[in-house]
Amino acid sequence: MTTQIVILAAGMGSRLGRSLPKSLTVLNDGRTIMQQQVENVHAAFDDARITTVVGYKADHIIDAFPENTYVYNDEYDVTNTSKSLLRALRASKPGGVLWMNGDVVFHPGLLARVAERVAADQSTVAVDTSKVSDEEVKYTLDARGNIAELSKVVKGGLGEAIGINFISSTDKATLIRHLQRCDAQDYFERGIETAIAEAGIRVQPLDISDLFAVEVDFAEDLDRANLYV
């Protein structure tokens, strides 16, 4: 079965202050952020089918990656990642979906680790337990070791979600319903959190703290990414 991959790249990325979509930011090794993502995907999954959610200056991304398929979020300027992911999941074929934010720079071995959860059809959030920043999405666990809370306002967070996640084939319809209920400006983590709390889906953390990963929101994040590549 084809592995369904979604890259969320509809936003304007205004915090980084670039004229092009943030995913097209060029790194020190000459690749764009999205190019290293696409290469990492194909290194981990021989059968990957990549769908990119675009919005802001979509034509630039489409021209750079004509081999991908596309979903357009025409409300990219007034919605957040919950609504971009919702569009992608609605457009997906039966089966689970692995998705990532379009601004994550990461070690290629990370997806090989996630692939084990994909093969097991186990809903998963990749996490970094080495740091807990107030500005990032944090998580807590329930008594069974599954994700309990997942948001930027979590108190006593055990680590940070890095923006790479998998929803299983059995949980996807539930997540779609909860993303529908999200407010326009909610992050997709809100949909995951309410699906856990109200529908009882089981989402496991996957610790990737030993592998490099950074979500490029600010100039200092880009500096870290450039030092890595």
Backbone as numpy.savetxt, mean C-alpha at the origin, in Angstrom:
# Nx Ny Nz CAx CAy CAz Cx Cy Cz
-2.79 -19.22 -10.77 -3.63 -18.02 -10.77 -2.76 -16.77 -10.77
-3.15 -15.76 -11.52 -2.42 -14.50 -11.57 -2.43 -13.81 -10.21
-1.26 -13.29 -9.80 -1.19 -12.51 -8.57 -1.57 -11.07 -8.88
-2.63 -10.61 -8.22 -3.14 -9.26 -8.47 -2.42 -8.26 -7.56
-1.76 -7.29 -8.20 -1.02 -6.25 -7.50 -1.65 -4.91 -7.83
-1.84 -4.08 -6.81 -2.37 -2.73 -7.01 -1.35 -1.73 -6.45
-1.08 -0.69 -7.23 -0.26 0.44 -6.78 -1.17 1.66 -6.71
-1.24 2.29 -5.54 -2.08 3.46 -5.35 -1.26 4.72 -5.63
-1.55 5.38 -6.75 -0.73 6.52 -7.17 -1.58 7.67 -7.71
-2.75 7.86 -7.13 -3.66 8.89 -7.64 -3.41 10.26 -7.04
-2.77 10.31 -5.88 -2.68 11.56 -5.14 -1.73 12.59 -5.74
-1.82 13.80 -5.21 -1.01 14.90 -5.71 0.36 14.97 -5.06
0.53 14.31 -3.91 1.84 14.29 -3.26 2.35 15.68 -2.91
1.47 16.55 -2.46 1.82 17.96 -2.25 2.86 18.16 -1.16
2.94 17.24 -0.19 3.89 17.43 0.91 5.34 17.34 0.44
5.57 16.61 -0.66 6.94 16.51 -1.17 7.28 17.68 -2.09
6.26 18.39 -2.56 6.50 19.60 -3.34 7.04 19.36 -4.73
6.56 18.29 -5.42 7.00 18.01 -6.78 5.88 18.29 -7.76
6.25 18.62 -9.02 5.24 18.94 -10.03 4.61 17.69 -10.64
5.33 16.57 -10.63 4.82 15.30 -11.16 4.29 14.44 -10.02
3.51 13.42 -10.33 3.09 12.48 -9.27 4.30 11.96 -8.48
4.11 11.82 -7.19 5.23 11.44 -6.32 5.87 10.12 -6.73
5.09 9.21 -7.27 5.62 7.91 -7.68 6.63 8.02 -8.82
6.65 9.16 -9.52 7.61 9.37 -10.60 8.86 10.13 -10.15
9.00 10.32 -8.85 10.21 10.93 -8.31 11.41 10.06 -8.64
12.46 10.67 -9.19 13.66 9.92 -9.59 14.59 9.77 -8.39
15.01 8.54 -8.15 15.94 8.22 -7.07 17.38 8.34 -7.55
18.32 8.26 -6.63 19.74 8.43 -6.96 20.26 7.37 -7.92
19.61 6.23 -8.00 20.08 5.19 -8.92 19.48 5.33 -10.32
18.73 6.42 -10.55 18.17 6.68 -11.86 16.77 6.14 -12.08
16.29 5.30 -11.20 14.94 4.76 -11.30 13.95 5.68 -10.59
12.71 5.65 -11.04 11.67 6.33 -10.28 11.22 5.41 -9.14
10.49 6.00 -8.19 9.96 5.19 -7.09 9.11 4.05 -7.64
8.24 4.35 -8.61 7.39 3.30 -9.14 8.17 2.27 -9.94
9.22 2.69 -10.61 10.01 1.72 -11.37 10.62 0.68 -10.46
11.16 1.11 -9.30 11.72 0.11 -8.38 10.61 -0.77 -7.81
9.40 -0.23 -7.64 8.29 -1.05 -7.18 7.94 -2.11 -8.21
7.81 -1.70 -9.46 7.45 -2.64 -10.52 8.52 -3.72 -10.66
9.78 -3.35 -10.62 10.86 -4.34 -10.71 10.82 -5.31 -9.54
10.55 -4.79 -8.35 10.47 -5.66 -7.17 9.28 -6.62 -7.27
8.18 -6.14 -7.81 7.00 -7.00 -7.99 7.33 -8.16 -8.92
7.92 -7.86 -10.06 8.19 -8.91 -11.04 9.29 -9.86 -10.57
10.17 -9.39 -9.70 11.19 -10.28 -9.13 10.58 -11.29 -8.17
9.49 -10.90 -7.52 8.86 -11.76 -6.51 7.75 -12.63 -7.08
7.07 -12.14 -8.14 5.90 -12.84 -8.68 6.04 -12.97 -10.19
6.20 -14.20 -10.66 6.31 -14.44 -12.11 5.01 -14.13 -12.84
3.89 -14.22 -12.11 2.58 -14.11 -12.74 1.86 -12.82 -12.36
2.61 -11.78 -11.99 1.99 -10.56 -11.48 1.22 -9.81 -12.56
0.07 -9.31 -12.16 -0.72 -8.39 -12.99 -0.87 -7.10 -12.19
-0.23 -6.03 -12.67 -0.19 -4.77 -11.92 -1.27 -3.82 -12.42
-2.10 -3.38 -11.49 -3.09 -2.35 -11.76 -2.71 -1.12 -10.95
-2.62 0.03 -11.61 -2.26 1.27 -10.92 -3.47 2.19 -10.88
-3.76 2.72 -9.69 -4.82 3.71 -9.55 -4.19 5.08 -9.75
-4.67 5.80 -10.76 -4.09 7.10 -11.11 -5.14 8.19 -10.99
-4.67 9.42 -10.95 -5.55 10.57 -10.88 -4.79 11.80 -11.33
-4.01 12.37 -10.41 -3.22 13.57 -10.69 -2.19 13.29 -11.79
-2.27 14.08 -12.87 -1.35 13.96 -14.01 -1.16 12.50 -14.41
-2.30 11.81 -14.56 -2.30 10.37 -14.83 -1.53 10.01 -16.09
-1.56 10.88 -17.10 -0.93 10.54 -18.37 0.56 10.31 -18.24
1.21 10.99 -17.29 2.64 10.81 -17.10 2.96 9.39 -16.61
2.13 8.88 -15.71 2.34 7.52 -15.21 2.02 6.50 -16.29
0.93 6.71 -17.00 0.52 5.77 -18.05 1.59 5.70 -19.14
2.15 6.84 -19.51 3.20 6.85 -20.52 4.45 6.12 -20.05
4.75 6.22 -18.76 5.97 5.60 -18.23 5.82 4.09 -18.07
4.58 3.61 -17.86 4.35 2.19 -17.60 3.16 1.70 -18.43
3.31 1.67 -19.75 2.18 1.29 -20.61 1.75 -0.16 -20.45
2.61 -0.99 -19.86 2.28 -2.40 -19.71 1.33 -2.66 -18.54
1.18 -1.72 -17.63 0.27 -1.89 -16.51 -1.17 -1.64 -16.96
-2.12 -2.10 -16.16 -3.51 -1.72 -16.38 -3.85 -0.59 -15.40
-4.92 0.14 -15.68 -5.18 1.36 -14.93 -6.63 1.49 -14.50
-6.78 2.06 -13.31 -8.08 2.47 -12.78 -7.95 3.95 -12.48
-8.91 4.74 -12.92 -8.82 6.19 -12.75 -9.71 6.66 -11.61
-9.11 7.40 -10.68 -9.87 8.04 -9.61 -10.06 9.51 -9.99
-11.22 9.82 -10.55 -11.47 11.18 -11.02 -11.72 12.16 -9.88
-11.77 11.65 -8.64 -11.93 12.50 -7.47 -10.66 12.51 -6.63
-9.52 12.38 -7.30 -8.25 12.28 -6.60 -7.95 13.50 -5.73
-8.50 14.65 -6.09 -8.20 15.88 -5.36 -9.07 16.06 -4.12
-10.11 15.24 -3.97 -11.00 15.38 -2.81 -11.18 14.07 -2.05
-10.49 13.00 -2.46 -10.58 11.73 -1.75 -9.19 11.24 -1.37
-9.18 10.28 -0.46 -7.91 9.72 0.00 -7.80 8.25 -0.43
-6.85 7.53 0.15 -6.53 6.19 -0.34 -7.65 5.18 -0.14
-8.58 5.43 0.79 -9.69 4.49 0.96 -10.51 4.39 -0.32
-10.71 5.50 -0.99 -11.54 5.50 -2.19 -10.76 5.02 -3.42
-9.44 5.26 -3.45 -8.64 4.71 -4.54 -8.58 3.19 -4.45
-8.36 2.67 -3.24 -8.33 1.22 -3.07 -9.69 0.61 -3.37
-10.75 1.27 -2.97 -12.10 0.78 -3.27 -12.29 0.60 -4.76
-11.88 1.55 -5.55 -12.02 1.45 -7.01 -11.21 0.27 -7.55
-10.01 0.10 -7.02 -9.16 -0.99 -7.49 -9.74 -2.36 -7.14
-10.23 -2.51 -5.92 -10.79 -3.80 -5.51 -12.06 -4.12 -6.28
-12.87 -3.11 -6.55 -14.07 -3.34 -7.36 -13.71 -3.81 -8.77
-12.59 -3.31 -9.29 -12.18 -3.65 -10.65 -11.39 -4.96 -10.73
-11.02 -5.51 -9.57 -10.18 -6.70 -9.55 -10.96 -7.94 -9.93
-10.23 -8.98 -10.28 -10.83 -10.28 -10.58 -10.95 -11.08 -9.29
-11.68 -12.21 -9.30 -11.75 -13.03 -8.09 -10.36 -13.38 -7.56
-10.24 -13.45 -6.26 -8.96 -13.75 -5.63 -8.48 -12.61 -4.78
-7.42 -12.86 -4.02 -6.86 -11.84 -3.16 -6.13 -10.76 -3.94
-5.82 -9.66 -3.25 -5.14 -8.52 -3.88 -4.05 -8.02 -2.94
-2.85 -7.89 -3.48 -1.73 -7.27 -2.78 -1.63 -5.83 -3.25
-1.59 -4.88 -2.34 -1.48 -3.50 -2.78 -0.43 -2.75 -1.98
0.03 -1.65 -2.59 1.03 -0.80 -1.95 0.78 0.65 -2.31
1.16 1.53 -1.40 1.15 2.95 -1.72 2.23 3.23 -2.76
1.96 4.16 -3.66 2.87 4.40 -4.76 4.12 5.18 -4.41
4.34 5.41 -3.12 5.52 6.18 -2.70 6.45 5.38 -1.77
6.33 4.06 -1.76 7.14 3.23 -0.87 8.38 2.72 -1.60
9.55 3.01 -1.05 10.81 2.47 -1.54 11.21 1.34 -0.59
11.50 0.16 -1.13 11.71 -0.98 -0.24 12.66 -2.02 -0.82
13.20 -2.83 0.06 14.10 -3.91 -0.31 13.34 -4.94 -1.13
13.92 -5.44 -2.23 13.19 -6.40 -3.07 12.82 -7.69 -2.35
13.59 -8.07 -1.33 13.27 -9.28 -0.59 12.01 -9.19 0.23
11.51 -7.98 0.43 10.30 -7.80 1.23 9.11 -8.51 0.59
8.97 -8.39 -0.71 7.82 -9.02 -1.37 7.93 -10.53 -1.39
9.14 -11.06 -1.38 9.29 -12.51 -1.28 8.72 -13.01 0.04
8.87 -12.22 1.07 8.30 -12.57 2.38 6.78 -12.45 2.36
6.29 -11.38 1.75 4.84 -11.20 1.64 4.22 -12.31 0.78
4.97 -12.81 -0.20 4.45 -13.83 -1.11 4.00 -15.08 -0.37
4.62 -15.38 0.76 4.20 -16.54 1.55 2.78 -16.36 2.07
2.45 -15.13 2.46 1.10 -14.85 2.94 0.10 -14.85 1.77
0.55 -14.37 0.62 -0.30 -14.39 -0.57 -0.64 -15.83 -0.94
0.37 -16.70 -0.91 0.16 -18.11 -1.25 -0.80 -18.77 -0.27
-0.74 -18.34 0.98 -1.62 -18.90 2.01 -3.00 -18.23 2.04
-3.19 -17.20 1.22 -4.43 -16.43 1.17 -4.78 -15.90 2.56
-3.78 -15.28 3.21 -3.94 -14.74 4.56 -3.81 -13.22 4.53
-4.86 -12.53 4.90 -4.83 -11.06 4.95 -3.71 -10.58 5.87
-2.96 -9.61 5.39 -1.69 -9.26 6.03 -1.41 -7.76 5.91
-0.79 -7.21 6.96 -0.25 -5.86 6.93 1.24 -5.95 7.24
2.08 -5.47 6.35 3.53 -5.46 6.60 3.85 -4.33 7.57
4.66 -4.65 8.60 4.91 -3.67 9.67 6.40 -3.60 9.98
6.78 -2.44 10.48 8.14 -2.19 10.96 8.05 -1.93 12.46
8.62 -2.84 13.24 8.54 -2.72 14.70 9.70 -1.93 15.29
10.61 -1.44 14.45 11.80 -0.76 14.95 11.55 0.71 15.28
10.39 1.24 14.88 10.11 2.65 15.15 8.61 2.85 15.26
8.23 3.89 15.99 6.81 4.24 16.15 6.71 5.76 16.14
6.46 6.32 14.96 6.38 7.78 14.81 4.93 8.24 14.91
4.74 9.40 15.53 3.39 9.95 15.69 2.72 10.21 14.34
3.51 10.50 13.31 2.96 10.87 12.01 2.58 9.67 11.14
2.94 8.47 11.57 2.73 7.29 10.74 1.55 6.45 11.23
1.10 5.52 10.38 0.04 4.58 10.75 0.62 3.53 11.68
0.02 3.40 12.85 0.52 2.47 13.87 -0.51 1.36 14.10
-0.10 0.34 14.83 -1.01 -0.78 15.05 -0.87 -1.35 16.45
-1.92 -2.04 16.89 -1.88 -2.86 18.09 -2.38 -4.25 17.72
-2.20 -5.21 18.63 -2.60 -6.59 18.39 -3.64 -7.03 19.41
-4.46 -8.02 19.01 -5.38 -8.62 19.95 -4.70 -9.78 20.66
-5.44 -10.50 21.48 -4.86 -11.57 22.28 -4.32 -12.72 21.44
-4.78 -12.85 20.21 -4.33 -13.92 19.33 -3.19 -13.50 18.41
-2.74 -12.25 18.55 -1.63 -11.79 17.73 -2.03 -11.23 16.40
-3.32 -10.97 16.18 -3.80 -10.36 14.96 -3.94 -8.85 15.14
-3.99 -8.12 14.03 -4.15 -6.67 14.09 -5.47 -6.33 14.79
-5.41 -5.41 15.75 -6.61 -4.94 16.44 -6.96 -3.52 16.02
-5.98 -2.62 16.13 -6.16 -1.22 15.74 -5.14 -0.88 14.67
-5.52 0.06 13.78 -4.63 0.41 12.67 -4.96 1.83 12.22
-4.19 2.80 12.71 -4.44 4.19 12.32 -3.30 5.06 12.82
-3.34 6.33 12.43 -2.33 7.28 12.90 -2.56 7.71 14.34
-3.76 7.49 14.88 -4.08 7.95 16.23 -4.01 6.83 17.26
-3.52 5.67 16.88 -3.39 4.56 17.82 -2.48 4.95 18.98
-2.89 4.63 20.18 -2.08 4.85 21.38 -1.37 3.55 21.73
-0.12 3.64 22.09 0.63 2.44 22.46 0.92 1.55 21.28
1.17 2.14 20.12 1.45 1.36 18.92 2.69 0.50 19.06
2.63 -0.69 18.47 3.75 -1.64 18.54 4.72 -1.46 17.38
4.36 -0.65 16.41 5.19 -0.42 15.24 4.39 0.34 14.21
4.96 0.45 13.00 4.33 1.20 11.93 3.97 0.31 10.76
2.82 0.55 10.16 2.48 -0.08 8.90 3.25 0.64 7.80
3.83 -0.11 6.86 4.70 0.52 5.87 4.00 0.82 4.55
2.74 0.43 4.42 2.00 0.73 3.20 1.99 -0.38 2.18
2.30 -1.62 2.61 2.22 -2.79 1.73 1.34 -3.82 2.44
0.25 -4.25 1.78 -0.77 -5.05 2.45 -1.37 -6.06 1.48
-2.00 -7.08 2.05 -2.69 -8.10 1.24 -4.05 -8.39 1.85
-5.08 -8.42 1.00 -6.41 -8.83 1.45 -6.74 -10.15 0.78
-7.18 -11.11 1.56 -7.43 -12.46 1.05 -8.69 -12.50 0.19
-8.82 -13.57 -0.55 -10.01 -13.74 -1.40 -11.28 -13.79 -0.57
-11.19 -14.36 0.64 -12.38 -14.48 1.49 -12.73 -13.20 2.23
-11.75 -12.32 2.41 -11.99 -11.07 3.14 -12.25 -9.89 2.22
-12.02 -10.05 0.92 -12.06 -8.89 0.01 -13.43 -8.24 -0.03
-14.48 -9.02 -0.14 -15.83 -8.44 -0.22 -16.16 -7.64 1.04
-15.71 -8.14 2.18 -15.96 -7.43 3.44 -15.20 -6.10 3.45
-13.95 -6.12 3.01 -13.18 -4.88 2.98 -13.82 -3.88 2.02
-14.31 -4.34 0.89 -14.97 -3.44 -0.06 -16.16 -2.74 0.62
-16.95 -3.49 1.35 -18.11 -2.88 2.03 -17.66 -1.82 3.03
-16.59 -2.09 3.74 -16.13 -1.14 4.75 -15.43 0.06 4.12
-14.78 -0.11 3.00 -14.21 1.03 2.29 -15.31 1.93 1.74
-16.42 1.33 1.34 -17.56 2.12 0.87 -18.06 3.06 1.96
-17.99 2.58 3.20 -18.50 3.36 4.32 -17.52 4.44 4.79
-16.27 4.36 4.36 -15.27 5.32 4.80 -15.61 6.72 4.30
-15.21 7.73 5.07 -15.32 9.10 4.61 -14.33 9.34 3.47
-14.59 10.36 2.68 -13.78 10.63 1.50 -12.30 10.80 1.85
-12.00 11.40 2.99 -10.62 11.69 3.34 -9.97 10.61 4.22
-10.65 9.50 4.42 -10.06 8.41 5.21 -8.97 7.69 4.43
-7.97 7.25 5.15 -6.99 6.32 4.59 -7.62 4.93 4.53
-7.08 4.05 3.68 -7.66 2.72 3.56 -7.56 1.93 4.85
-6.61 2.30 5.72 -6.49 1.60 7.00 -7.76 1.68 7.82
-8.53 2.75 7.62 -9.80 2.86 8.34 -10.74 1.74 7.95
-10.79 1.40 6.66 -11.62 0.30 6.21 -11.18 -1.03 6.79
-9.87 -1.24 6.87 -9.36 -2.47 7.47 -9.75 -2.53 8.94
-9.57 -1.42 9.64 -9.83 -1.38 11.08 -11.29 -1.67 11.40
-12.22 -1.08 10.66 -13.64 -1.33 10.94 -14.05 -2.74 10.50
-13.42 -3.27 9.45 -13.72 -4.65 9.03 -13.27 -5.64 10.10
-12.16 -5.33 10.78 -11.70 -6.16 11.89 -12.67 -6.06 13.07
-13.00 -4.83 13.44 -13.80 -4.60 14.65 -15.24 -5.07 14.50
-15.82 -4.87 13.32 -17.24 -5.12 13.15 -17.56 -6.43 12.43
-16.67 -6.86 11.55 -16.94 -8.09 10.79 -16.04 -9.25 11.20
-15.04 -8.97 12.02 -14.21 -10.03 12.57 -13.20 -10.64 11.60
-12.82 -9.90 10.53 -11.80 -10.48 9.66 -10.48 -10.57 10.43
-9.66 -11.52 10.06 -8.40 -11.78 10.76 -7.25 -11.30 9.88
-6.57 -10.27 10.34 -5.46 -9.68 9.60 -4.19 -9.83 10.43
-3.20 -10.46 9.87 -1.96 -10.72 10.59 -0.90 -9.68 10.26
-0.07 -9.30 11.25 1.08 -8.45 10.95 2.20 -9.30 10.35
3.01 -8.69 9.51 4.20 -9.34 8.97 5.38 -8.43 9.25
6.26 -8.85 10.13 7.39 -8.03 10.55 8.47 -8.03 9.47
8.74 -6.85 8.92 9.80 -6.72 7.91 10.88 -5.75 8.40
11.02 -5.63 9.72 11.90 -4.63 10.31 13.35 -4.78 9.89
13.75 -5.98 9.50 15.14 -6.21 9.10 15.40 -5.83 7.65
14.36 -5.42 6.93 14.49 -5.03 5.53 14.14 -3.55 5.37
14.83 -2.88 4.46 14.60 -1.45 4.29 13.23 -1.19 3.68
12.55 -0.19 4.22 11.30 0.30 3.64 11.04 1.69 4.18
10.69 2.60 3.27 10.33 3.96 3.69 9.24 4.48 2.77
8.23 5.09 3.38 7.18 5.76 2.62 7.60 7.22 2.45
7.76 7.66 1.22 8.34 8.97 0.94 7.26 10.04 0.99
7.11 10.65 2.16 6.16 11.73 2.33 6.85 13.10 2.33
8.05 13.15 2.90 8.75 14.41 3.07 10.17 14.30 2.51
10.85 15.44 2.42 12.21 15.47 1.85 13.16 14.56 2.62
13.01 14.50 3.92 13.91 13.63 4.71 13.67 12.15 4.41
12.44 11.78 4.07 12.16 10.41 3.66 12.85 10.10 2.34
12.82 11.05 1.43 13.50 10.87 0.14 15.00 10.75 0.34
15.55 11.50 1.27 16.97 11.40 1.58 17.32 9.98 2.05
16.48 9.42 2.89 16.70 8.06 3.38 16.64 7.06 2.23
15.66 7.24 1.36 15.52 6.34 0.22 16.73 6.43 -0.69
17.24 7.62 -0.92 18.39 7.79 -1.78 19.66 7.21 -1.18
19.79 7.30 0.12 20.94 6.67 0.78 20.87 5.15 0.62
19.66 4.60 0.66 19.50 3.15 0.51 19.83 2.68 -0.89
19.28 3.35 -1.91 19.50 2.87 -3.29 20.91 3.14 -3.75
